[in-house]
Amino acid sequence: MELNKYLIFIIFILVTVIFSIFGYSPEEVVIAGPYFPQIEYFENELDLISADLNIKIKYVPYSDIETEIIEGNNSDNFDLAIIPNPQGVVNLGERGYLYPISIALEKEIIENNYSRHLQEITTSDVDGETYGVLFRLIPNSLIWYDVEKYNQLGSPKFESFHEMVLFTEANVYEDSPLWCLDIESGASTGWIATNWLEDIILHEQGPTVYDEWFQQKISPQNDEIKQSISNIGELIFIKDAIYGGNERIINKEFRNNFRNLVDSNNKCVFSWSGHFAGMYFPDDKNYGSDYDFFKFPSAENKNAMVGIGDSLVILSSKRDSINVFNSLTSNSFGQDWISQQDGMFISANKNSNINKINSPMLLKETLIVRDALNEDLFRYDASELMERRIGADYLLLALREYISYGNLYINLITQELDSQY
């Protein structure tokens, strides 16, 4: 009788263990964020992390992730999120939707892997907590060119924006413009011009002035800001320099630039555009042989770079969420992504492994960004860091007016912008 009880007990234990093994379903970590190009490569990286940690991971894209979190439709199920705007990160953190990243990363790791500026823009001035870590970066400060036309010009090298202006003045004549600079973008027309202004302020005036400007501590009527706006005019108002004339700039869709740039029937050689340009060249044209780029030139701040990026934030403090967060911010994240021939992932972690980069274009961009990070000269797009009604509205309007009316109206334009501060 005792033996039967013992056997029944053993069988019960075995059955319990078997059902536990086969019935176990690991808890899922849900990451929410925006739609973006190469999302499938990101999901492949998540699959690798999932296998390594034995954790189910799912990425759920939304058109407006910040609103999704605030309205709480599904946010109770979110463990991590990717936020495109540092202002949004701080806003969500201060309102109690996010955990500080200190619950996952030690201060020493943050200090070693991320530049001071990238730390500051996701840190609250209210409570001093850092609520996000920049996940990936995208460079803006680039000058694209048609390779054949550029070589015919003698492959010029520029040490400053002023040198580029002087070269333009010396090498343009009627019906032979050097620049394709269309920036029309519907209701958002002017955002590319804000990139131009950011490039000039950072590279010519330096990071201190740039920081004071996006923090709105100095006025648009400040001499350094007014001079930077005028510097845009030094290029765009050169007679015969712009394809279609400078009046075309705000009236023709920006995607035109890249088709026109590599058109052998078109004389323009250069376009002042960010990384996004690479998405709009014709399919039959190839990077390196047909088009290429160099970094915006600067004598005083040679390795400076303006760009944008996405931040990774924490909405759940459970252990699985923290483990996935640590994997996403590790030095080894993104190896499969960057090994793709068309891979386009630049980690904000300045110590990330870049040895497996397989795209010449990605390698060139990554090294430029890495140089900027190492000197703390990478600056986030200022119009994205400003009060939104300024950076996304009045600044765009001011630059459209400047392009339309010219230097004669610069005092009136900057006074009008200043009145909105």
C-alpha positions as CSV (number, residue, x, y, z in Angstrom):
1,M,0.0,0.0,0.0
2,E,2.8,2.3,0.9
3,L,4.5,1.4,-2.3
4,N,1.4,2.4,-4.4
5,K,1.3,5.8,-2.6
6,Y,4.9,6.3,-3.4
7,L,4.4,5.5,-7.1
8,I,1.4,7.7,-7.3
9,F,3.4,10.6,-5.8
10,I,6.3,10.0,-8.2
11,I,3.9,9.9,-11.2
12,F,2.3,13.1,-10.0
13,I,5.6,14.9,-9.8
14,L,6.7,13.7,-13.3
15,V,3.4,14.7,-14.8
16,T,3.6,18.1,-13.2
17,V,7.2,18.6,-14.5
18,I,6.2,17.5,-18.0
19,F,3.2,19.8,-18.2
20,S,5.3,22.7,-16.7
21,I,8.0,22.2,-19.4
22,F,5.6,21.8,-22.4
23,G,3.0,24.2,-21.1
24,Y,5.4,27.0,-20.2
25,S,5.1,30.1,-22.4
26,P,7.6,32.9,-21.6
27,E,6.2,36.3,-21.0
28,E,6.2,38.6,-24.0
29,V,8.1,41.9,-24.2
30,V,6.3,44.4,-26.3
31,I,8.2,47.3,-28.0
32,A,6.1,50.1,-29.5
33,G,7.4,52.7,-31.9
34,P,7.1,54.4,-35.2
35,Y,7.0,52.9,-38.7
36,F,10.5,53.3,-40.3
37,P,12.5,52.1,-43.3
38,Q,14.2,48.7,-42.8
39,I,11.9,47.8,-40.0
40,E,12.3,44.1,-41.0
41,Y,16.0,44.3,-40.3
42,F,15.2,45.6,-36.8
43,E,12.8,42.8,-36.3
44,N,15.5,40.3,-37.3
45,E,17.7,41.8,-34.6
46,L,14.8,41.3,-32.1
47,D,14.6,37.6,-33.1
48,L,18.3,37.2,-32.3
49,I,17.8,38.8,-28.9
50,S,14.7,36.6,-28.3
51,A,16.7,33.5,-29.0
52,D,19.6,34.6,-26.8
53,L,17.4,35.5,-23.8
54,N,14.7,33.0,-24.4
55,I,12.2,35.8,-24.3
56,K,9.3,36.5,-26.7
57,I,9.7,40.0,-28.2
58,K,7.2,41.8,-30.4
59,Y,7.5,45.2,-32.2
60,V,4.3,47.1,-32.7
61,P,4.4,50.2,-35.0
62,Y,2.1,53.2,-34.6
63,S,1.8,56.4,-36.6
64,D,2.0,58.5,-33.4
65,I,3.5,56.5,-30.6
66,E,3.6,59.4,-28.1
67,T,-0.2,59.9,-28.4
68,E,-0.7,56.1,-28.1
69,I,1.2,56.1,-24.8
70,I,-0.6,59.2,-23.4
71,E,-4.1,58.1,-24.4
72,G,-3.4,54.6,-22.9
73,N,-5.2,52.6,-25.6
74,N,-2.7,49.8,-25.5
75,S,0.1,51.4,-23.5
76,D,-0.5,49.1,-20.5
77,N,0.9,46.3,-22.7
78,F,4.0,48.2,-23.7
79,D,7.3,47.4,-22.1
80,L,9.6,49.5,-24.1
81,A,9.1,52.2,-26.7
82,I,11.1,54.0,-29.4
83,I,10.3,57.7,-29.4
84,P,11.4,59.9,-32.4
85,N,11.6,63.2,-30.5
86,P,13.7,63.9,-27.4
87,Q,11.2,66.5,-26.3
88,G,8.6,63.7,-26.3
89,V,10.8,61.6,-24.2
90,V,11.2,64.2,-21.5
91,N,7.5,65.1,-21.6
92,L,6.5,61.5,-21.1
93,G,9.0,61.0,-18.3
94,E,7.9,64.1,-16.4
95,R,4.3,63.0,-16.7
96,G,5.1,59.6,-15.1
97,Y,4.7,57.4,-18.1
98,L,8.4,56.3,-18.2
99,Y,11.0,54.9,-15.9
100,P,14.4,56.6,-15.7
101,I,17.0,54.6,-17.6
102,S,19.1,54.4,-14.5
103,I,17.0,51.3,-13.5
104,A,18.7,49.5,-16.4
105,L,22.0,51.2,-17.1
106,E,24.7,52.2,-14.7
107,K,25.9,55.8,-14.8
108,E,29.4,54.7,-15.9
109,I,28.0,52.8,-18.9
110,I,25.9,55.8,-19.9
111,E,28.9,58.2,-19.5
112,N,31.2,55.9,-21.5
113,N,28.9,55.1,-24.4
114,Y,26.9,58.4,-25.0
115,S,28.1,61.9,-25.7
116,R,27.2,64.6,-23.2
117,H,24.7,66.3,-25.6
118,L,22.8,63.1,-26.2
119,Q,22.4,62.5,-22.5
120,E,21.3,66.1,-21.8
121,I,18.5,66.2,-24.4
122,T,16.6,63.3,-22.8
123,T,17.2,64.5,-19.3
124,S,14.5,66.5,-17.4
125,D,15.3,70.0,-16.1
126,V,12.5,69.4,-13.6
127,D,13.7,66.3,-11.7
128,G,17.1,65.7,-13.2
129,E,16.2,62.2,-14.4
130,T,17.3,60.8,-17.8
131,Y,14.3,59.1,-19.4
132,G,15.7,57.9,-22.7
133,V,18.8,56.8,-24.4
134,L,19.5,57.7,-28.0
135,F,19.1,54.4,-30.0
136,R,20.1,55.3,-33.6
137,L,21.2,58.5,-35.3
138,I,20.7,59.9,-38.8
139,P,23.1,62.6,-40.2
140,N,21.8,65.8,-41.8
141,S,25.0,67.9,-42.5
142,L,25.8,66.5,-45.9
143,I,26.5,67.9,-49.3
144,W,25.5,65.4,-52.1
145,Y,27.0,65.6,-55.6
146,D,27.0,63.9,-59.0
147,V,30.3,62.1,-59.3
148,E,31.0,62.7,-62.9
149,K,30.2,66.4,-62.8
150,Y,32.1,66.8,-59.6
151,N,35.2,65.3,-61.1
152,Q,34.8,67.5,-64.2
153,L,35.0,70.5,-61.7
154,G,38.3,69.2,-60.4
155,S,37.0,67.4,-57.4
156,P,37.2,70.5,-55.2
157,K,37.7,70.2,-51.4
158,F,36.3,72.8,-49.1
159,E,37.5,73.8,-45.6
160,S,34.6,76.0,-44.8
161,F,31.2,77.2,-46.0
162,H,32.8,80.4,-47.1
163,E,35.2,78.5,-49.4
164,M,32.2,76.7,-50.9
165,V,30.5,80.1,-51.5
166,L,33.6,81.5,-53.2
167,F,33.9,78.5,-55.4
168,T,30.3,78.8,-56.4
169,E,30.7,82.4,-57.3
170,A,33.7,81.6,-59.5
171,N,32.2,78.7,-61.3
172,V,28.6,79.6,-62.3
173,Y,27.3,81.4,-65.3
174,E,24.1,81.6,-67.2
175,D,22.4,78.2,-67.7
176,S,25.1,76.4,-65.7
177,P,23.9,76.4,-62.0
178,L,25.9,74.4,-59.5
179,W,23.2,73.8,-57.0
180,C,19.8,71.9,-56.9
181,L,18.1,73.2,-53.8
182,D,14.3,72.5,-54.1
183,I,12.7,72.3,-50.6
184,E,9.0,72.4,-51.1
185,S,7.3,69.9,-48.7
186,G,3.6,70.9,-48.5
187,A,2.6,72.4,-45.2
188,S,6.1,71.6,-43.8
189,T,8.0,73.6,-46.4
190,G,11.0,75.1,-44.7
191,W,12.2,72.1,-42.7
192,I,15.1,71.6,-45.0
193,A,16.0,75.3,-44.7
194,T,16.0,74.9,-40.9
195,N,18.7,72.2,-41.5
196,W,20.7,74.7,-43.5
197,L,20.5,77.2,-40.7
198,E,21.4,74.6,-38.1
199,D,24.5,73.5,-40.1
200,I,25.7,77.1,-40.3
201,I,25.1,78.0,-36.7
202,L,26.9,74.8,-35.4
203,H,29.8,74.8,-37.9
204,E,30.4,78.6,-38.0
205,Q,29.3,79.8,-34.6
206,G,30.0,76.7,-32.5
207,P,28.2,74.3,-30.2
208,T,27.7,76.9,-27.3
209,V,25.8,79.3,-29.5
210,Y,23.9,76.4,-31.1
211,D,22.8,75.1,-27.6
212,E,21.8,78.6,-26.5
213,W,19.8,79.0,-29.7
214,F,17.8,75.8,-29.4
215,Q,17.2,76.5,-25.7
216,Q,15.8,79.9,-26.8
217,K,18.2,81.7,-24.5
218,I,19.3,84.0,-27.4
219,S,17.0,85.8,-29.7
220,P,16.7,85.4,-33.5
221,Q,17.9,89.1,-33.6
222,N,21.2,88.1,-32.0
223,D,24.0,89.0,-34.3
224,E,25.3,85.5,-34.6
225,I,21.9,84.1,-35.5
226,K,21.1,86.9,-37.9
227,Q,24.5,86.5,-39.6
228,S,23.9,82.7,-39.9
229,I,20.6,83.4,-41.7
230,S,22.4,85.9,-44.0
231,N,25.0,83.2,-44.7
232,I,22.3,81.1,-46.4
233,G,21.7,84.0,-48.6
234,E,25.4,84.2,-49.5
235,L,24.9,81.0,-51.4
236,I,21.3,81.0,-52.6
237,F,21.3,84.6,-53.9
238,I,24.4,84.1,-56.1
239,K,23.3,85.0,-59.6
240,D,22.8,81.8,-61.7
241,A,23.9,79.5,-58.9
242,I,20.6,77.7,-58.3
243,Y,18.8,75.5,-60.8
244,G,15.6,77.3,-61.8
245,G,16.7,80.4,-59.8
246,N,16.3,81.0,-56.1
247,E,12.6,81.7,-56.6
248,R,12.2,78.0,-57.4
249,I,13.6,76.8,-54.0
250,I,10.4,76.9,-52.0
251,N,8.1,76.1,-54.9
252,K,9.4,72.8,-56.2
253,E,9.2,69.5,-54.3
254,F,12.4,68.5,-52.6
255,R,12.6,65.0,-54.1
256,N,13.2,66.7,-57.5
257,N,16.8,67.5,-56.4
258,F,18.1,64.0,-56.6
259,R,16.7,63.1,-60.0
260,N,17.9,66.4,-61.4
261,L,21.3,66.1,-59.7
262,V,22.2,62.9,-61.6
263,D,20.6,63.9,-64.9
264,S,23.3,64.4,-67.4
265,N,21.2,67.0,-69.2
266,N,21.2,69.1,-66.0
267,K,24.2,71.2,-65.0
268,C,23.7,71.2,-61.2
269,V,26.4,69.4,-59.3
270,F,25.6,69.8,-55.6
271,S,22.6,69.4,-53.3
272,W,22.6,70.5,-49.6
273,S,20.6,67.7,-48.0
274,G,20.6,65.2,-45.2
275,H,20.8,61.4,-45.2
276,F,17.3,61.2,-46.5
277,A,18.6,62.1,-50.0
278,G,19.9,58.5,-50.4
279,M,16.3,57.3,-50.6
280,Y,15.3,59.4,-53.6
281,F,18.0,58.9,-56.2
282,P,16.7,57.0,-59.3
283,D,16.9,53.2,-59.0
284,D,19.3,52.9,-61.9
285,K,21.9,55.2,-60.2
286,N,24.4,53.8,-57.7
287,Y,26.1,55.3,-54.7
288,G,29.8,55.8,-55.3
289,S,29.8,55.6,-59.1
290,D,26.9,58.0,-59.8
291,Y,26.5,60.0,-56.6
292,D,28.3,60.6,-53.4
293,F,28.5,63.1,-50.5
294,F,30.9,65.0,-48.2
295,K,30.3,66.4,-44.8
296,F,29.4,70.1,-44.5
297,P,32.7,71.9,-44.3
298,S,33.9,73.8,-41.3
299,A,37.3,75.3,-40.3
300,E,36.6,75.8,-36.6
301,N,34.3,72.8,-35.9
302,K,35.6,70.3,-38.5
303,N,33.8,67.2,-37.1
304,A,30.5,68.9,-36.1
305,M,27.3,67.2,-37.3
306,V,23.7,68.0,-37.0
307,G,21.3,65.0,-37.1
308,I,18.2,63.4,-35.8
309,G,17.5,60.0,-34.2
310,D,15.2,57.8,-32.1
311,S,15.3,57.2,-28.3
312,L,14.7,54.0,-26.4
313,V,12.5,54.3,-23.3
314,I,11.3,52.0,-20.5
315,L,7.6,51.6,-19.6
316,S,7.9,48.4,-17.6
317,S,10.3,47.6,-14.9
318,K,10.0,43.8,-15.1
319,R,13.2,41.9,-15.5
320,D,12.6,40.7,-19.0
321,S,12.0,44.3,-20.2
322,I,15.3,45.4,-18.6
323,N,17.2,42.5,-20.2
324,V,15.9,43.4,-23.6
325,F,16.6,47.1,-23.1
326,N,20.2,46.2,-22.2
327,S,20.6,44.1,-25.3
328,L,19.2,46.9,-27.5
329,T,21.7,49.4,-26.1
330,S,24.7,47.0,-25.9
331,N,27.9,47.5,-28.0
332,S,27.0,44.4,-30.0
333,F,23.5,45.3,-31.1
334,G,22.8,45.7,-34.8
335,Q,25.5,43.4,-36.2
336,D,23.1,41.6,-38.6
337,W,21.5,44.9,-39.6
338,I,24.8,46.6,-40.5
339,S,26.0,43.5,-42.3
340,Q,23.3,43.9,-44.9
341,Q,24.4,45.3,-48.3
342,D,21.8,48.1,-47.9
343,G,21.8,48.2,-44.1
344,M,21.3,51.7,-42.7
345,F,21.7,51.6,-38.9
346,I,24.0,54.0,-37.1
347,S,24.1,53.4,-33.4
348,A,24.2,56.3,-31.0
349,N,26.4,54.2,-28.8
350,K,29.9,55.5,-29.7
351,N,31.5,52.2,-28.7
352,S,29.2,50.0,-30.7
353,N,30.9,47.4,-32.9
354,I,31.0,48.6,-36.6
355,N,33.3,46.0,-38.0
356,K,30.6,44.2,-39.9
357,I,29.4,47.2,-41.9
358,N,28.9,46.0,-45.5
359,S,27.7,49.2,-47.2
360,P,30.3,51.8,-48.2
361,M,27.7,54.6,-47.8
362,L,26.8,53.4,-44.3
363,L,30.5,53.1,-43.3
364,K,31.2,56.7,-44.5
365,E,28.2,58.1,-42.6
366,T,29.0,56.1,-39.5
367,L,32.6,57.3,-39.3
368,I,31.5,60.9,-39.7
369,V,28.9,60.5,-36.9
370,R,31.4,58.6,-34.7
371,D,33.9,61.5,-35.1
372,A,31.2,64.0,-34.1
373,L,30.2,61.9,-31.0
374,N,33.7,61.4,-29.8
375,E,34.2,65.2,-29.7
376,D,30.7,65.9,-28.4
377,L,30.1,67.8,-31.6
378,F,27.0,65.9,-32.7
379,R,24.0,68.1,-32.2
380,Y,20.3,67.1,-32.5
381,D,18.2,68.9,-34.9
382,A,17.5,72.2,-33.1
383,S,14.0,72.8,-34.6
384,E,13.0,69.5,-33.0
385,L,14.3,70.6,-29.6
386,M,12.7,74.0,-29.6
387,E,9.3,74.8,-28.3
388,R,7.1,73.2,-31.0
389,R,5.2,76.3,-32.1
390,I,8.6,77.9,-32.9
391,G,10.6,75.0,-34.3
392,A,7.8,73.4,-36.3
393,D,6.0,76.6,-37.4
394,Y,7.3,80.1,-37.0
395,L,11.0,79.2,-37.8
396,L,9.9,77.5,-41.0
397,L,7.8,80.6,-41.9
398,A,10.7,83.0,-41.2
399,L,13.1,81.0,-43.5
400,R,10.5,80.8,-46.3
401,E,10.1,84.6,-46.1
402,Y,13.9,85.1,-46.1
403,I,14.3,82.9,-49.2
404,S,11.4,84.8,-50.9
405,Y,12.4,88.4,-49.9
406,G,16.1,88.4,-49.3
407,N,18.6,90.2,-47.0
408,L,16.7,93.6,-47.3
409,Y,14.0,92.1,-45.1
410,I,16.2,90.2,-42.6
411,N,15.6,92.7,-39.7
412,L,11.9,92.6,-40.2
413,I,11.8,88.8,-40.5
414,T,13.9,88.2,-37.4
415,Q,11.9,90.8,-35.4
416,E,8.7,89.0,-36.4
417,L,10.2,85.6,-35.3
418,D,11.5,87.1,-32.1
419,S,8.0,88.4,-31.2
420,Q,6.9,84.7,-31.0
421,Y,9.4,83.8,-28.4
